Amino acid sequence: MFYIPLFFILYNCSTILSGTKSFIFIDSKPNNAEVRISGLPIGNTPVRYRLEKSFDGVITIEKNGYQKKYFRIPKRFNMISVLNTIFVYAWVIDIATGSIKKFDQKVFGFNLEKKRDE
């Protein structure tokens, strides 16, 4: 019987080649705005954060006296996943870990607008 070592089955998947996390950088004007990912604070701008590629939630930027900003990170297909054509197992792993996609953009800058007096 022909056996393929697990290393060779997983070698082509983007999970191994590009990982399951990626750094993002968020900045704002004015600085020192609180950044939250899915409601959890990660720091104040400017902030660098290592985020799971499978993340599909909302990122919030908030500072007293300014309007909140909400955004989602745009994604696109991770071309490294094309190397999976030989092994179905690699596709399954990439889909499960979110590595089949990558962040389309990793640096985000926002101008926060002052709140209007109502």
N, C-alpha and C positions, 0 to 999 in steps of 0.2 A: 504494500500500500504506500502511496506517495504522501508524505507529510510536508507541510510548509511551516517552517518555524513562525511563531507568533510575531516575532520582530519584523519579518518581511511582509506579513499581512498588514500590520499597522504602520509600516514605514512610509507608505504613500499618503496616508491621511493627513489632512491639514491640522488636525489636533496635535500631531507630533511635530509637524514642520513649522506651524505658526502659532501654536499655543491656544489656550482657551480664554486668555485675558489680554487686554491691551490697555496702555496708558492713554488717558485723555487729559487735556489741559483746559481749564476754564478760567477766564479772566473777565473783569467788568470795570466799567467806569461809572461811578467811583469804585475804588477798590474796597476790600474788606466786607463784601456782601456774603451772606451765608449761602452755601450751596448744599442742597439736599438731594439725595438720590432715593426715589421712592419713599420720601418722607424722612429718611434718616440723614442727619447732618454729617458731612464729610470734611468740612472745613470752610474757611473764608477765602475769597478770591484775592490773589491768584492761587489756584489749587491744582495740583496734579494728583490723579487718582487712577489706580489700576482696577479696571472694570471688566466683568465677565462679558464676553462677546455675545452671549445669549440674552443679555439685558435688553428688555423691551419696555421698560418703565419710563416715568417722567422725571426729568431733572428740573429742580426749582432753584432760582436765584432770588434772594430776598434781602432787602436792606430797609431799615426804618426811614420813612419819608419818601420812599421810592416804590413804584409799581413792581409787583412780582413779575418775573419772567418764567415761562414754562417752555420746555423744549424736549424733543426726543432726538436721539442720535440716529442720523440716517445710516443705513447699512446697504451693502451690496454683496453680491456673490463673491466668495473667496476663490479665485481662479486656481489656487493650489489644489482645491478639491477635485479638479479635473483629473488629477493623477490617480484618483480612486477608481477609474474605469475598470481595472482588473479585479478588484476585490470589493464585493458588496459590503463586507463587514466594515470596511473603512468608511463607506457612506453612512452607515448606521451610527458609527462612533462620532463622525463629524456633525451629523444632525442632532444627536443627543447632547453633545457638548456645546453646540452653537458655533463651532468653528467653520461651518459651511458658509458662514457670512463673516464679513469684517466691517469695521466702522468705516464709513465713507469719508469721514472727517474726524480728526482727533484733537483739533485746536478750535476752541470756541471763545469768541469775544462778544460782549454785550454792552451796549450803552443803556444804563438804567434811566428811566424817565421819572422825574419828580411827580409825586402825587399831586393832583389838583385839589385845591380847597373846594369843598362842597358845601 
